[in-house]
Structures are given as C-alpha cells and as structure tokens.
Amino acid sequence: MIVKVLSTVQEFINSLDDPTQAKVYKGIKLLREFGPKLNQPHSKKIGNNLYELRTLGKIQIRIVYCFNKDLSIVIHGFIKKSNKISKQELKLAKQKQRQLAF
C-alpha cells in the first residue's frame, strides 16, 4: 500500500523526540504493509473512512489517516492527553479529510 504523509503531519512527527518518532514510523510501516487489514492494538476506526494509528508508551501519539483506493493518506497527528480523542482533534481530522474531497 502507498502511504502519503501530509507535510503538516511530517512536521509534527519531526517535532517528537527520537524514540517516539521511531514508534510512529514503525506504525506507518505497518500501515504500508497491512493497509486496511491493520487493526488493534495498532489501528482503530474512529469515523467514516477515518482511522488512527496508535503509538503507545510514555507519550501516546495518534496519527489519523484515511484510504482512497490503494492509497493511505496520513492527515493529522497529535499527542493524546486523555482516554478519549478530544472533540477538537476529531473535528480537525474530519476537516482535513473533507479538504481531500474523497
């Protein structure tokens, strides 16, 4: 599967410390390898064609992506601070998904 990472998400990933970056890139590698078949604990559906890569550890990172045919587009990333995804983060992810127009 082809995985495209939006520049804003790449900047977010680059801002993380090295061990956390490595975990995020491992998740992206799994997404590339398994595509839509990737599931928990690595990935979870959070909306209509909206999924999160789950990076666990001292800092919990969520990388949001969606699919378009054989392409996966990473559209949003954030540090998870509570048990649920904040409404604001979910709203941002959905806005970015709509901007892709698919």
N, C-alpha and C positions, 0 to 999 in steps of 0.2 A: 504494500500500500504506500502511496505517496503521501508524505506529511509536509504540509506547508505551515510555517510558523510566522504569524504576523509580526512586523517589526516592533510594535509596542510590547508584545509578549516577549520577544527576544531581549529587549531592553530590561524588562522585569527579571527575566532569568539571569541576565548578566549582573544584575544588582545583588543577587544572592551570594552567600558565601560558597566556597568551592565544594564542600561536601554536599550541600543542599542542591547545588547545580548538578552535581553528578547524579543524584537521585532523580531529579527532574528529567535529565537526559536519558536515564535508564527507562523511565516511564514512556518517553517519546519513542524510544527504540522498541519497546513492547507494542506500542500502538502501531508502529510501522510494520512489525512482524505479524501481529494478530488482527489488526484492523477492527471491524465491528464485532469480532468474536472475543475481544478483550473484555473481561468482566471483573467483578470484585475479587480480591481487595484492591486491584489496580485501577479499575474504572467503574463509574456508576452513572446511570442515566439520571439527568436532573431536569429534563424538559423535552419538548418535541424536537428530536434530532439534536439534542444538546447533552453533552456528556462531560464528566470531569475525570481527569487523571488525578489519582490520589497519591500524594507523596507524604508518607508518614515519617515521624521522627520528632526530634525536639521542636522543630518548626514544621507545621503542617501546611504544605503548599497545595493549591488546587489550580490545575491548568484545564481550562474549558475548551472543548473542541466540538466540531460538528462534521458531518460527512456530506459529500457531494459526489456520487458515483464511486470511483475508486480513489478519491482524494479525501484526505482528512485535513481540516484547517484548524489550527490552534488559534483561538480568537481572544482569549482572556486569561490572565493569571493573577492570583492574589494569595496573600497569607491568610489562612483560615484561623479566626480568633475565637470561635465558639463552636458548639456542636452542630449547629445548622448553618448553611450558607446564608449570609445576610441578604436581605431583600435588595439592597443597593448593588451588591456584586452580581446577583442574578439578573437584575434589570440591565446592568451594563453589558453582561454577556449576551442577553437577548437583543439589545440594541445593535451590538456588533454583528450578530448573526443576521439581523434584518438588513444591515448595510451590504452584506454579501449578496443579497437578493436571490436566495435559493431556499 
